[in-house]
Amino acid sequence: AKVASKATWINKSFEEMTENEKRSLTILSSFADYMTSRKVRAKDFFSKFDESGDGQIDSEELMKGITFMSLQGSLRTSISSPPPSFEEVESLFRLIDADGDGTLDYVELDIVMKTVQERKSKQTRSANFFIKDEAEMTELEKAALGFFVPLWNYMEANKKTVKDIFQKFDRANHGYLSFRELREVGEDLGFTCKYDKFDRAMMLVDGNLDGAVSPKELQKVLNFVKVRMDMLYKREQDKKDELKN
């Protein structure tokens, strides 16, 4: 029960998360992606960090494992920021160390990773919040609306595609746009949302919680926005028809 309760922060809303929790979720999300892409079992993944082989890992072993896999290029702890510092890993460790004894065993890490995978799955299947009335939206949903609706309008008016946006703003040709690059998109086109809310708002549309948006993710968001715009247009037409009658 203690292990499960310790992992409840993973399912907090992005509004409620602290900066440490947000960063830690991104790191854990990269663990989940690594395990899924390489079909690695949780026990085998744990052994990559258990340098001493004693069935326990501490924050230093966790840091060494993250550093080693990052240097190999096999672990991407966050697209939009550098690999975590030891202080960030220690913060993560405190969040997932269920009994607070300074070590993690396989069961603790396994439960945390299952919780993260469930959160990622839920994130991927998330409903289209853009069709809500604005009065029903959270502050972060409003922030996302204030960014993606102007982007959609710009692309429609100028006949631009997702490919065009990536060709212009993905300057390093990574195949994704970090949250910082997305902010630059808005600034270049003359719109953006508040800096203190931007990253958290973008997490709402970041399907795999990797700190960036891929062409597929951006297209999905724009499709969601189109549903909203079509719905508002139909609502306006219905009002005009009522006035005529």
C-alpha positions in Angstrom: 0.0 0.0 0.0 2.9 2.4 0.8 4.5 1.8 -2.6 1.2 2.4 -4.4 0.5 5.6 -2.4 4.0 6.9 -3.1 3.3 6.8 -6.8 0.0 8.7 -6.7 1.8 12.0 -7.7 2.2 10.5 -11.2 -1.5 10.8 -11.8 -1.8 14.4 -10.7 -3.0 17.0 -13.2 -0.3 19.0 -14.8 -1.7 22.1 -13.0 -1.1 20.4 -9.6 2.4 19.0 -10.3 5.4 20.7 -8.9 8.4 21.4 -11.2 10.2 18.4 -9.6 7.2 16.1 -10.3 6.9 17.4 -13.8 10.6 16.8 -14.6 10.6 13.4 -12.8 7.6 12.3 -14.9 9.5 13.1 -18.1 12.5 11.0 -16.9 10.3 8.1 -15.9 8.4 8.4 -19.2 11.8 7.9 -21.0 12.3 4.7 -19.0 8.9 3.4 -20.1 9.7 4.3 -23.8 13.1 2.4 -23.5 11.4 -0.7 -22.0 8.7 -0.7 -24.7 10.9 0.0 -27.7 13.4 -2.7 -26.7 10.8 -5.1 -25.2 12.8 -5.1 -21.9 11.2 -6.7 -18.8 11.0 -4.6 -15.7 13.4 -6.9 -13.9 16.0 -6.7 -16.6 15.7 -2.9 -16.7 16.2 -2.8 -12.9 19.4 -4.9 -13.3 20.9 -2.1 -15.6 21.0 0.1 -12.5 21.8 -2.4 -9.9 25.6 -2.1 -10.3 26.4 -3.9 -7.1 24.0 -6.8 -7.8 22.5 -6.7 -4.3 18.9 -6.3 -5.4 18.8 -2.6 -4.3 19.7 0.6 -6.1 20.5 4.0 -4.6 20.4 7.4 -6.2 24.1 7.2 -7.3 23.5 3.9 -9.1 20.3 5.4 -10.7 22.4 8.4 -11.9 25.1 6.2 -13.3 22.6 4.1 -15.2 20.9 7.2 -16.7 24.2 8.7 -17.7 25.5 5.5 -19.3 22.3 4.9 -21.3 22.1 8.6 -22.3 25.7 8.5 -23.6 24.9 5.4 -25.6 22.0 7.2 -27.2 19.6 4.5 -26.0 17.8 6.6 -23.4 16.3 10.0 -24.1 15.5 11.5 -20.7 14.0 14.6 -22.2 14.0 16.0 -25.7 13.6 19.6 -24.7 16.2 19.8 -21.9 19.7 18.3 -21.2 20.1 15.0 -19.3 19.1 15.3 -15.6 21.5 16.6 -13.0 22.3 14.5 -9.9 20.0 16.9 -7.9 17.1 16.1 -10.3 17.8 12.4 -10.0 17.8 12.7 -6.2 14.5 14.5 -6.3 13.1 11.7 -8.5 14.5 9.1 -6.2 12.8 10.7 -3.1 9.5 10.7 -5.0 9.6 7.0 -5.8 11.4 5.6 -2.7 8.3 4.3 -1.1 9.7 3.4 2.4 12.2 6.3 2.5 15.2 4.0 3.2 17.4 5.5 0.5 17.2 2.5 -1.8 14.8 1.1 -4.4 14.1 -2.6 -4.8 12.6 -4.2 -7.9 9.0 -4.1 -6.5 9.2 -0.4 -5.9 10.5 0.4 -9.4 8.1 -2.0 -11.0 5.0 -0.4 -9.5 6.2 3.0 -10.3 6.8 2.0 -14.0 3.4 0.4 -14.3 1.8 3.6 -13.0 3.8 5.7 -15.5 2.8 3.4 -18.4 -0.8 3.7 -17.4 -0.5 7.5 -17.3 1.1 7.5 -20.8 -1.6 5.2 -22.1 -4.3 7.5 -20.7 -2.5 10.5 -22.2 -2.5 9.0 -25.6 -6.2 8.2 -25.5 -7.1 11.6 -24.0 -10.3 13.2 -25.2 -10.4 16.3 -27.3 -10.6 19.1 -24.7 -10.7 21.7 -27.5 -14.4 21.0 -28.0 -15.3 22.2 -24.5 -16.9 25.5 -23.9 -14.1 27.9 -22.8 -15.9 28.5 -19.5 -15.5 24.7 -18.7 -11.8 24.6 -19.5 -9.0 24.5 -17.0 -6.4 27.3 -17.1 -3.9 25.1 -19.0 -6.5 24.0 -21.5 -7.3 27.7 -22.1 -3.5 28.3 -22.6 -3.3 25.5 -25.1 -6.4 26.9 -26.9 -4.8 30.3 -27.1 -1.8 28.9 -28.8 -3.2 26.2 -31.2 -6.2 28.1 -32.5 -4.1 31.0 -33.8 -1.7 28.4 -35.2 -4.5 26.6 -37.0 -5.9 29.9 -38.3 -2.5 30.8 -39.7 -2.0 27.5 -41.4 -5.5 27.6 -42.9 -5.1 31.1 -44.2 -1.6 30.5 -45.6 -2.3 27.0 -46.8 0.6 25.6 -44.6 1.0 22.0 -43.6 2.6 20.4 -40.6 5.5 19.5 -42.8 5.9 23.2 -43.6 6.0 24.1 -39.9 8.6 21.5 -39.2 10.7 22.5 -42.2 10.8 26.1 -40.9 11.2 25.6 -37.2 12.8 22.2 -36.7 16.2 23.8 -37.5 18.2 20.8 -36.2 16.1 18.3 -38.2 15.4 16.2 -35.2 12.0 15.3 -36.4 10.3 16.9 -33.4 9.7 20.4 -31.9 10.7 20.9 -28.3 8.4 23.1 -26.2 11.0 25.9 -26.6 10.8 25.6 -30.4 7.0 25.6 -30.2 7.2 28.8 -28.2 9.4 30.2 -31.0 6.8 29.2 -33.5 4.2 31.3 -31.7 6.6 34.3 -31.2 7.6 34.2 -34.9 3.9 34.2 -36.0 2.9 36.8 -33.4 1.2 34.7 -30.7 2.0 32.6 -27.7 0.7 31.9 -24.2 2.1 33.0 -20.9 5.6 31.6 -20.3 4.8 30.3 -16.8 2.0 28.1 -18.3 3.4 27.3 -21.7 5.3 24.0 -20.9 2.5 22.7 -18.8 -0.1 23.5 -21.5 2.1 21.7 -24.1 2.2 18.6 -21.9 -1.6 18.3 -22.4 -0.9 17.5 -26.1 2.4 15.7 -25.7 1.1 12.2 -26.2 4.2 10.2 -25.0 5.3 12.8 -22.4 8.7 13.2 -23.9 8.9 16.9 -23.7 8.4 17.6 -27.4 5.8 17.3 -30.2 6.2 15.1 -33.2 4.6 15.8 -36.6 2.0 13.1 -35.8 1.2 14.7 -32.4 0.9 18.2 -33.9 -1.4 16.9 -36.7 -3.6 15.2 -34.1 -3.9 18.5 -32.1 -4.7 20.5 -35.3 -7.3 17.9 -36.2 -8.8 18.4 -32.7 -8.8 22.2 -33.3 -10.5 21.7 -36.6 -13.3 19.9 -34.9 -13.8 22.8 -32.6 -13.7 25.4 -35.4 -16.2 23.4 -37.5 -18.4 23.1 -34.4 -18.3 26.8 -33.8 -19.0 27.6 -37.4 -22.0 25.3 -37.4 -23.3 26.9 -34.2 -23.0 30.3 -35.8 -24.8 29.2 -39.0 -27.6 27.7 -36.9 -28.0 31.0 -35.1 -28.2 32.9 -38.5 -30.8 30.4 -39.8 -32.9 30.9 -36.6 -32.8 34.6 -37.1 -34.0 34.2 -40.7 -36.9 32.1 -39.6 
